[in-house]
Amino acid sequence: MAAYTFAALFLAHVLADYVLQTTWMVVNKRSVAAMAAHIGLVLGTMCLTTLSFHPWFIGLAVAHLWIDIVKTYAMPEGLFAYVADQLLHVASIAGVALLAPGIWPESPLSEVENLPLYFMIVAGVLFAARGGQYAVATILSRQGLGASRGVIVGWLERAALCVVLIGGWPAFAGAVVAAKAIYMGARMPGRDTTARNRLILGTGISLAWGFAVAIPLALIMPMMH
């Protein structure tokens, strides 16, 4: 049951941080109004993915608040702060799932067969696709290579890795990597050195993020059958 609860709460986190969070919330994170709106969203998405309310939701929302405060006020902007922020969020979700595994069984959605499995796949795909975009952009910018021009391709490759690994078809991960290699081979000719370096580095970071997200989630999946 802990794995089921984790899937529901993880999807809530991904929706709150990557799908429903507005540009205004991100840009104005230092304002009380924007931070409060975001935390309200965090709490609301937990209620949405479980169609219920549990006291632990308040605790998780408060933990999310403190993690965001530390990132916003105590850490310099960059990839390290971003990764640390997300690791702490996921760890807090896992902690609540272990401490209160009954959250999912108490949800009216628990009667829907295999729903947590779909939650996990959707959350993983969104986390890999959208989360990886920031990681790639940050590193390319730090290297002076400009913005990535393959955002959609990056989304697709990271999403594909999540689907095949979380779905239990690891053999197809090689096909995803091979497809990207073919794409790179077709795009390399005619590009200048900067564009080639951007493509190579961006691809490496993108695939690394996709595997880093998909593999841990794939390890959780056996607990959900």
N, C-alpha and C positions, 0 to 999 in steps of 0.2 A: 504493500500500500504506500510506502514511503516514496517509491519510484513514481507511482501515479500522482501523488501529491506534488512531487517535484516537477513533473511534466506540466501540470496545470499552472503552478506558480511561476515556472520558468517562462511559459508562454505569456503570462501576464506581464512579466518584466520586459520581455522583448517588445510586446505591444506598446507598453508605456514609454520605453526608451527609444525605440526605433520606428514605430509606425505612427503613433498618435501624438508624440511630443512635437510641438510646433517650433518653427525657427525662432519665434519670439521667446519661448521658454529657454531655448539654448543660449541665445544671445544675451538675455537678461537674467541669467542664472543667479547673479549676485543680488538681484532684487528680491525682497520678501514675497511679492506678489507672484513672480514667475516661479520661484522655488515652491511656494505653497501650491500653485496650480499643478506643478509637475508631481508633487507628492500626492495630491488629490487624485491625479491620474493613475499613479501607482496603486493606490488603494482601490480605486474603481475597477481597474483591470483585473485585480484578484477576485473581486466580487463577480465580475463578468465571466471569467473562465471557470468559475465553480458554481455560479448562480446561487451563491450563499454568502454569509458573513461569518467570520470566525475571529475571536479575540487575537489570535496570532497574526492576523492581517495588520492590526495596529502596530504590533511589535516589528513586523517586517517593514512597514512603511517608515517607522521611526529609524530603523537601521539604514534604510535607503537614504533617508534625509541626512543622517550623520556622515555616511560615506560620500554623498554628493558635496556636503559642506567641506569635508577634508580635501576632496579633489579640487573644489573651486577656490578655496582660500589658502590651502597649505601646500599645494603641489603645482609646479610649473606646468604649463600646457605642453603636451607632447604625447608621444606614443606610450611611454612608461606610465604616465598618469592615467591614460585611457585604459590600458590593459589592467593596471592595478585596480582601478575603479570597477571594471566589469568582473574581475576575479572575486572581489569582495562581495559584489551583489550576488553572484552565483553561489558563493560559499554561504552567504546568509540564507539564501533560498534552500540550499541543501540542508543547512542546520535546522531550519523550521520543519522541513519535510521529515527529518529524522526524529525530531522532538514531538511532532504532531502528525503522524502518518494518517490519522483518522480524518483529516480534513477532506480528502477525496471521497472516502466511503460515505461521509455525511452529506455530500453534494447530491442534488437531484440528478446531476449529469452522470453520476456513477452508474446509472442504469443503462447508459448508452455503451454498447459493447465496443471495445477497442478504441474508445475515444482518446484516452491518454497517449496511445501510440501515435495517433494522428497529431495530437497536440505537440508531442516531442519532435516529430518530423517538421511540422510547420515552424515551430520555434527555432529549431536548428537551422533551417533554410534561411529564415529571416535574419537570425543572428550572424550567420556566416556571410550572407550576401551584403547586408547593410553595414554590419560591424566591420567587415573586412575592407569596405570602401574607405573608411576613415584611416585605417592602418596603412593602406597603400598610399593614399594621398599624403599622409604625414611624412612617410619615409621619402617619397619622391621629392617633396618640397624641401626636406632637409638636405637632400643630395643636390639640390639645384637643378633638377630635371624637369620642373614644371608639373602641371596637373596631368593626371592620367587621362588618356583619350579612349580608354577601353572600359568604361564604367559598366556598361551593360554586359559585355563579354565577361568581365570579372564577376558580376552578380551570377551569371549563368554557370560559370565553372565552379564557383564555391557552392552554389545551390545544388549542382549536380553531385558534387562530392558528398554533401550531406545526405542527399536522397539515397545514393547507392550504399553508403556506409551505415547510416542509421537504419536503412531498410533491410540490411543484411545481405547485400550483394557486393562484398569487398572486391571481387575480381573485376568489377566494372570501373573501379577507381583508376586502374591503369588505362582504361579506354578514355576516361576524362582527361588524364594527363597527356595521352597521345593525341587527342583531338586538339588540345591547346598547343602542342608542339607543331602540329600541322598548320594551325592558324598562324603561329609565330613565323614559320618558314615562309608562308605566303605573304606575310606583312613586312618581313625584313628588307627585301630588295627595294632599292630606291629611297630608303630612309637614311637620314644623316646619323652621325655617331650618337648625338644626344637622344634622338628618337629611339634608336636601337637599344641604348642603355636603359631608357625609360621602360621599354617593352620587356626587356629581360628582367630587370629588377622588380618591376610591377608584377610580372607573372610569378616570380619566385615568392614574393610576399603574399600574393593572393592565394596561391596554392598552399603555402604554409599555414595561413590563417584557416583556410577551408579544412585542412586535415586536423589542425589544433582544435577546432570546434567539433568536427564530426566524430573523431575517434573517441573522446570521453563519453559523448552521448551514445555512441554505438555500444560502448561497454555497459551502459545502464540498461539498454534495451532487453537483454535476457531476463532482467528482474521484472519485466513487465508482461511476461507471458504466463 
